[in-house]
Amino acid sequence: MAAVRRAVRRCLDQVPDPEGGVGLVACSGGADSLALLAAAVFEARRLALRVIGVTVDHGLQPGSATHADRVVAQMAGLGADETVAVRVCVEPAGLGVEAAAREARYAVLEEVAQRTSASVVLLGHTRDDQAETVLLGLTRGSGGRAIAGMRAAYDVFRRPLLDVARSQTEQACRAEGIAYWEDPHNQDPRFTRSRVRHTVMPMLEAELGPGVAETLARTAEQLQEDVAALDAIAAAAHDEVAGPDGLRVDGLLALHTAVRRRVIRLAAVAAGASPGELFRVHVVAVDELVTAYRGQRWVDLPGHLRATREGPLLRFRPTDEAGAGAVGG
């Protein structure tokens, strides 16, 4: 518990003006989020920070509403100043179930943060989650962004436990007498992350020696600095080539490949593409509309989005506005 509290303390000390404010803690009822909530309640006392525990019911499992009620009771018992339970409707709409659930969860957390004027939303991802994310990024060929893993901080969200092992959060809960929930989906081999967690990671530890998760997480941390620098360059380049109707092809051609493809990804996400489902293969295909244009009609992207080259412009539009009856290239 001391390790979890230290991590939360460091995180809260970096939040601008946390004293007397509001902080949300996303809580699923698992060991990671319950240990996080307990630590946040403990550390919030010195800051007079009001802690609100939030649990999101995705409705994907039988008895999910009953589980949400149980988590609410746990959060109150651990000392949260207020508790919130929100039921969301998960609609894959071209995304995987996991990705759709994640998008719905983050959207509702942002909404609750706005309504409560929260200065921070704490998420319970651990070092093991980070290592799994890096491995998934490697297998999908998603580039440096995916290998850099989850960011410790962005917008209102913070992940204070990225340097804490999952085993430590479980030990923290046992030490505090906190009964935690084991999500059946985390054991279900139908889900890729479950197979990584229970088959791939143990195999790597057995074959390569202990410390694989820590090494993967450290690699992600090192790459994040490079990704942040390139993203800043790409954001500036995007502003230079973007117009009200699309991206100027001549401006894109003048950019370095690494920057140009980041500009394309940035524009696609801004137009509605799902960041978690937008892989390198998509970005490269759109890039070819700029660098190797042979009259191809469009590139379909996750999130019901279509990229087209129209004269001197590269444009992104919803598929229902792009002409559903046309023939793709």
C-alpha positions as CSV (number, residue, x, y, z in Angstrom):
1,M,0.0,0.0,0.0
2,A,2.9,2.3,0.7
3,A,4.1,1.9,-2.9
4,V,0.6,2.7,-4.2
5,R,0.3,5.8,-1.9
6,R,3.7,7.1,-3.0
7,A,2.7,6.8,-6.6
8,V,-0.6,8.7,-6.0
9,R,1.2,11.3,-3.9
10,R,3.6,12.1,-6.7
11,C,0.8,12.3,-9.2
12,L,-1.4,14.6,-7.1
13,D,1.6,16.9,-6.5
14,Q,1.9,17.4,-10.2
15,V,-1.8,18.4,-10.6
16,P,-2.2,22.2,-10.9
17,D,-3.9,23.6,-7.7
18,P,-5.4,20.4,-6.4
19,E,-6.0,21.8,-2.9
20,G,-9.7,22.1,-2.1
21,G,-10.6,20.8,-5.5
22,V,-12.2,17.6,-6.8
23,G,-10.6,14.4,-8.0
24,L,-12.3,11.5,-9.7
25,V,-11.1,7.9,-9.4
26,A,-12.3,5.4,-12.0
27,C,-13.1,2.2,-10.2
28,S,-14.1,-1.2,-11.7
29,G,-13.9,-3.1,-8.5
30,G,-10.6,-4.8,-9.4
31,A,-7.5,-4.8,-7.3
32,D,-5.8,-2.0,-9.2
33,S,-8.7,0.5,-9.0
34,L,-9.6,-0.3,-5.4
35,A,-6.0,0.1,-4.3
36,L,-5.9,3.3,-6.2
37,L,-9.1,4.6,-4.6
38,A,-7.9,3.7,-1.1
39,A,-4.6,5.5,-1.7
40,A,-6.3,8.6,-3.2
41,V,-8.6,8.9,-0.2
42,F,-5.6,8.7,2.1
43,E,-3.5,11.2,0.2
44,A,-6.4,13.6,-0.5
45,R,-6.6,14.5,3.2
46,R,-3.6,16.7,3.2
47,L,-4.8,18.5,0.2
48,A,-8.5,18.8,1.3
49,L,-9.2,17.2,-2.1
50,R,-12.7,15.9,-2.5
51,V,-12.6,12.3,-3.9
52,I,-15.4,11.0,-6.1
53,G,-15.4,7.4,-7.0
54,V,-16.9,6.6,-10.4
55,T,-17.8,3.1,-11.7
56,V,-19.0,2.5,-15.2
57,D,-21.4,-0.3,-16.0
58,H,-20.9,-1.4,-19.6
59,G,-23.8,-3.9,-19.5
60,L,-21.6,-6.5,-21.2
61,Q,-21.9,-9.2,-18.5
62,P,-24.8,-10.8,-16.7
63,G,-25.4,-9.2,-13.3
64,S,-23.4,-6.1,-14.2
65,A,-25.8,-3.7,-12.5
66,T,-25.6,-5.7,-9.3
67,H,-21.8,-5.6,-9.5
68,A,-21.9,-1.8,-10.0
69,D,-24.0,-1.5,-6.8
70,R,-21.4,-3.6,-5.0
71,V,-18.6,-1.3,-6.2
72,V,-20.5,1.8,-5.1
73,A,-20.8,0.3,-1.6
74,Q,-17.1,-0.5,-1.6
75,M,-16.1,3.0,-2.7
76,A,-18.2,4.5,0.0
77,G,-16.7,2.1,2.5
78,L,-13.2,3.1,1.5
79,G,-14.0,6.8,2.3
80,A,-14.9,8.3,-1.0
81,D,-16.7,11.6,-0.5
82,E,-19.1,10.8,-3.2
83,T,-19.9,7.9,-5.5
84,V,-21.2,7.8,-9.1
85,A,-22.4,4.8,-11.1
86,V,-23.1,5.3,-14.8
87,R,-24.6,2.8,-17.2
88,V,-23.4,3.1,-20.8
89,C,-24.5,1.5,-24.0
90,V,-21.6,-0.1,-25.8
91,E,-22.2,0.0,-29.6
92,P,-19.2,-1.4,-31.5
93,A,-20.2,0.3,-34.8
94,G,-17.2,-1.0,-36.6
95,L,-15.0,-1.2,-33.5
96,G,-14.1,-4.3,-31.4
97,V,-16.1,-4.7,-28.2
98,E,-13.1,-3.8,-26.1
99,A,-12.4,-0.6,-28.1
100,A,-16.0,0.5,-28.1
101,A,-16.3,-0.1,-24.3
102,R,-13.1,1.9,-23.8
103,E,-14.4,4.8,-25.8
104,A,-17.7,4.8,-24.0
105,R,-16.0,4.7,-20.6
106,Y,-13.6,7.6,-21.3
107,A,-16.4,9.7,-22.7
108,V,-18.5,9.3,-19.6
109,L,-15.5,9.9,-17.3
110,E,-14.9,13.2,-19.2
111,E,-18.5,14.1,-18.8
112,V,-18.5,13.4,-15.1
113,A,-15.3,15.4,-14.7
114,Q,-16.9,18.4,-16.4
115,R,-20.0,18.2,-14.3
116,T,-18.1,18.0,-11.0
117,S,-15.4,20.5,-12.1
118,A,-12.8,17.8,-11.3
119,S,-9.2,18.8,-11.8
120,V,-8.0,15.2,-12.3
121,V,-9.3,11.7,-13.2
122,L,-7.2,8.9,-11.8
123,L,-7.0,5.6,-13.8
124,G,-5.7,2.4,-12.3
125,H,-3.5,1.1,-15.1
126,T,-0.4,-0.6,-13.8
127,R,3.1,-1.5,-15.1
128,D,1.7,-4.9,-16.3
129,D,-1.0,-3.2,-18.3
130,Q,1.7,-1.0,-19.9
131,A,3.8,-4.0,-20.8
132,E,0.7,-5.7,-22.4
133,T,-0.1,-2.6,-24.3
134,V,3.5,-2.4,-25.7
135,L,3.3,-6.1,-26.8
136,L,0.0,-5.6,-28.5
137,G,1.4,-2.5,-30.3
138,L,4.3,-4.6,-31.5
139,T,2.1,-7.4,-32.8
140,R,-0.2,-5.0,-34.6
141,G,2.7,-3.1,-36.3
142,S,1.2,0.2,-35.1
143,G,4.5,2.1,-34.9
144,G,6.3,4.1,-32.3
145,R,3.1,5.6,-30.9
146,A,1.7,2.2,-29.9
147,I,5.1,0.9,-28.6
148,A,5.3,4.0,-26.4
149,G,2.2,2.6,-24.6
150,M,-0.1,4.6,-22.4
151,R,0.7,8.1,-21.4
152,A,1.0,8.8,-17.7
153,A,-0.9,12.1,-18.2
154,Y,-3.1,13.7,-20.9
155,D,-5.9,16.2,-20.6
156,V,-7.6,15.6,-17.3
157,F,-6.5,11.9,-17.0
158,R,-3.6,10.6,-14.9
159,R,-2.2,7.1,-14.5
160,P,-0.3,7.1,-11.3
161,L,0.3,3.4,-11.1
162,L,2.3,2.8,-14.3
163,D,5.4,2.2,-12.1
164,V,3.5,-0.1,-9.8
165,A,3.1,-3.9,-10.5
166,R,-0.2,-5.6,-10.6
167,S,1.0,-7.9,-7.8
168,Q,1.6,-4.9,-5.6
169,T,-2.0,-3.6,-6.0
170,E,-3.3,-7.1,-5.1
171,Q,-1.0,-7.2,-2.1
172,A,-2.1,-3.7,-1.1
173,C,-5.7,-4.9,-1.1
174,R,-5.0,-8.0,0.9
175,A,-3.1,-5.9,3.4
176,E,-6.0,-3.5,3.8
177,G,-8.6,-6.3,3.9
178,I,-10.2,-5.1,0.6
179,A,-12.0,-7.8,-1.3
180,Y,-11.5,-7.3,-5.0
181,W,-13.2,-8.5,-8.1
182,E,-11.7,-10.7,-10.8
183,D,-13.2,-9.6,-14.2
184,P,-14.2,-12.8,-16.1
185,H,-13.2,-11.0,-19.3
186,N,-9.6,-10.9,-18.1
187,Q,-9.7,-14.7,-18.0
188,D,-11.5,-15.1,-21.3
189,P,-9.1,-16.4,-24.1
190,R,-11.4,-14.8,-26.7
191,F,-9.9,-11.5,-25.8
192,T,-6.5,-10.7,-27.1
193,R,-5.3,-8.9,-24.0
194,S,-6.4,-11.9,-21.9
195,R,-4.2,-14.2,-24.0
196,V,-1.3,-11.8,-23.7
197,R,-1.7,-11.6,-19.9
198,H,-2.1,-15.3,-19.2
199,T,-0.2,-17.0,-21.9
200,V,2.3,-14.7,-23.7
201,M,3.7,-12.7,-20.7
202,P,4.3,-15.9,-18.5
203,M,6.0,-17.6,-21.5
204,L,8.3,-14.6,-22.0
205,E,9.1,-14.5,-18.3
206,A,9.9,-18.2,-18.4
207,E,12.0,-18.1,-21.5
208,L,13.8,-14.7,-21.1
209,G,13.9,-14.4,-17.3
210,P,12.0,-12.2,-14.8
211,G,11.6,-8.5,-15.4
212,V,10.1,-8.5,-18.9
213,A,7.1,-6.4,-17.9
214,E,9.4,-3.8,-16.2
215,T,11.7,-3.7,-19.3
216,L,8.8,-3.3,-21.7
217,A,7.3,-0.5,-19.5
218,R,10.7,1.2,-19.4
219,T,11.0,1.1,-23.2
220,A,7.6,2.7,-23.5
221,E,8.6,5.5,-21.2
222,Q,11.7,6.2,-23.2
223,L,9.8,6.3,-26.5
224,Q,7.2,8.7,-25.1
225,E,9.7,11.6,-25.2
226,D,10.4,11.0,-28.9
227,V,6.7,10.6,-29.7
228,A,5.9,13.8,-27.9
229,A,8.5,15.8,-29.8
230,L,7.3,14.4,-33.2
231,D,3.7,15.0,-32.3
232,A,4.5,18.7,-31.5
233,I,6.2,19.1,-34.9
234,A,3.3,17.3,-36.6
235,A,0.7,19.5,-34.9
236,A,2.5,22.7,-36.1
237,A,2.8,21.2,-39.7
238,H,-0.9,20.3,-39.6
239,D,-1.9,23.8,-38.9
240,E,0.2,24.9,-41.9
241,V,-1.3,22.5,-44.5
242,A,-4.9,22.4,-43.2
243,G,-7.7,24.4,-44.7
244,P,-11.4,24.6,-44.2
245,D,-11.9,21.8,-46.9
246,G,-9.0,19.5,-46.2
247,L,-5.2,19.1,-46.2
248,R,-3.2,20.6,-49.1
249,V,-1.5,17.9,-51.0
250,D,1.5,20.1,-52.0
251,G,2.0,21.0,-48.4
252,L,2.0,17.4,-47.3
253,L,4.5,16.4,-50.0
254,A,6.9,18.9,-48.6
255,L,7.0,17.2,-45.2
256,H,9.3,14.5,-44.0
257,T,7.6,11.1,-44.2
258,A,7.4,10.7,-40.4
259,V,5.9,14.1,-40.0
260,R,3.5,13.8,-42.9
261,R,2.1,10.5,-41.7
262,R,1.6,12.0,-38.2
263,V,-0.3,14.9,-39.8
264,I,-2.5,12.4,-41.7
265,R,-3.2,10.5,-38.5
266,L,-4.0,13.7,-36.6
267,A,-6.4,14.9,-39.3
268,A,-8.1,11.4,-39.4
269,V,-8.6,11.3,-35.7
270,A,-9.9,14.9,-35.7
271,A,-12.4,13.9,-38.4
272,G,-13.8,11.0,-36.3
273,A,-11.5,8.0,-36.8
274,S,-11.1,5.8,-33.8
275,P,-7.5,6.3,-32.4
276,G,-7.4,2.8,-30.9
277,E,-8.3,1.2,-34.2
278,L,-6.4,3.4,-36.5
279,F,-3.3,1.3,-37.4
280,R,-0.2,2.0,-39.5
281,V,-1.7,0.1,-42.4
282,H,-4.5,2.7,-42.6
283,V,-2.2,5.7,-42.4
284,V,0.2,4.3,-45.0
285,A,-2.8,3.7,-47.4
286,V,-3.9,7.3,-46.9
287,D,-0.4,8.5,-47.4
288,E,-0.3,6.8,-50.8
289,L,-3.2,9.0,-51.9
290,V,-0.6,11.8,-51.5
291,T,2.7,10.2,-52.6
292,A,1.6,7.5,-55.0
293,Y,-1.7,8.7,-56.4
294,R,-2.9,6.5,-59.3
295,G,-6.5,7.5,-59.4
296,Q,-7.5,5.3,-56.4
297,R,-10.9,6.5,-55.2
298,W,-10.7,6.3,-51.4
299,V,-9.4,4.6,-48.2
300,D,-11.9,3.5,-45.6
301,L,-10.9,4.1,-42.0
302,P,-12.2,2.7,-38.7
303,G,-15.0,4.9,-37.3
304,H,-17.0,5.0,-40.6
305,L,-14.6,7.5,-42.1
306,R,-13.3,7.8,-45.6
307,A,-10.2,9.5,-46.9
308,T,-10.3,10.8,-50.5
309,R,-8.1,12.8,-52.8
310,E,-10.0,15.5,-54.5
311,G,-7.8,17.6,-56.8
312,P,-5.3,19.4,-54.6
313,L,-6.8,18.3,-51.4
314,L,-6.8,15.3,-49.1
315,R,-10.2,15.1,-47.4
316,F,-11.8,13.1,-44.6
317,R,-15.5,12.6,-44.5
318,P,-18.1,10.2,-42.9
319,T,-18.8,7.3,-45.3
320,D,-22.5,8.2,-45.5
321,E,-21.5,11.7,-46.8
322,A,-18.8,10.4,-49.1
323,G,-21.1,8.5,-51.5
324,A,-22.0,5.0,-50.5
325,G,-22.6,3.9,-54.0
326,A,-19.2,4.7,-55.4
327,V,-16.6,2.0,-56.1
328,G,-13.4,2.0,-54.0
329,G,-9.9,1.9,-55.3
